[in-house]
Amino acid sequence: MEADRAAFLAAIQDNPHDYLRRYVYADWLDEHGEHDKATRQRAFEKADRWLRDFAEKYIIDYDSLLDGAASGKGGCFGDDDGPQAMRDLKFWEYLEVVTGQKFTDDHRDTTYFRCAC
């Protein structure tokens, strides 16, 4: 069982945006009683696409967006306060799905994307 898990995780790490592979892994997780992990794998595509669209809309590099939000360092959007959507719960819920991290209210409240250019 652990060899199968390791193979799935290695394949996903090689290509994190291979959504089909994630769905197959989700089925495997369900078969082994890991329903919460399966749910996250199934939610990844929607969350990833939403965050990519967000980054494109606000003209910020996707990886910089994720790194800045996850680390709490924020980033530069070129305006005073970043988009209101940064404070939208959906942004943080999707970030949690994509990164696999949980973010506290304090983290969310103190991570603002301001112009520091």
N, C-alpha and C positions, 0 to 999 in steps of 0.2 A: 504494500500500500504506500509506504513512504517513498519508494522508488518511483511510483507513478506520480505522486505529488511533486517530487523533485523534477521530474521530466516536464510536467505541466508548467511549473514555475519557471524553469529554465527557458522553455519555449516562449512564455509570456514576456519574460525579461528581454529576450532577443528581439521581440516585436510587440511592444505593449499595446499597439493599436490594431492588432489582429483580433478583432472583436469575435470572430467565429471561434477562434481557439478559446477565448474566454467563456463563450457559451458552452462549449464542450466541457471545459473545466468545471463550470457551474453545475452541469448535470452530474459530473463525477462527485463533486462535493455533496450534492443532494443525496446521491446514492450512499454516501458515507456519513449521513446525518449532520453535515455541516451547513445547515440551511442559511445562517446569517452570512457566512462567507460566500455562499452561492448567490445570494441576493446581491451582494456587493459586485460580484463579477458581472451579473446581468445588468446592473445599473451603470456600469463603467462607460459603455458606449454613449448613452444619452448624456451623462455628466461630462465626458470628454468633449463631445461635439458642442455642448452648450458653452463650455469654457473656451473652446477654440473660437467659436462665434463671438463671444464676449471680447476676447483678446483682439480679434480682427476689427470689431466695431470700434473699440477704443484705441486702436493702433498701438498695441503693446505686444511685445514678443511673448508668445505663449509660455515658454519655459521661465522667462523672467517673472511673468504674472504668478505662476504657481510657486516658484521659489520665494518671491517677495511676500506672498500671502502666507505661505506655510511657515516661513522663518520669522514673520512679524516685522520684517524690514520695510515692507511696502514696495513702492516703485513710483516711477514718474509717468504721469498721464499728460503732463503739460498744462494742467490747470491747478487752481488753488486746492482743490479738495478731492480730486478723483470723482468718478461718477457715483451717483447715489446707489447704483446697483452694487457697489462694493459693500454696502451695508445691508444689502438684500440677503435674507437668510438662504435663498436658493443658491447664491454664489458659494456660500460656505458649506452648504450641504453637498453640493457637487464637488467642491474641493476636497471634502472629506472622503468622498467615494474614490476620486482619482488618486489621492495621495495615500489613502489608508490611515490617515491621522485623524484624531478628534481635536477640535478647537474649542476652547472655552469662550465664554462671553467676553471675558477680559481680553483675550487674544484678538477676538473679532473687533472689539471696541478700540483697541490701541493700534491696530494695523490699518493705517490709512495710506493711501497712495496719493502723494502730493508731488507737486513739481519741485524737484530739487536740482534741476538742470542749471 
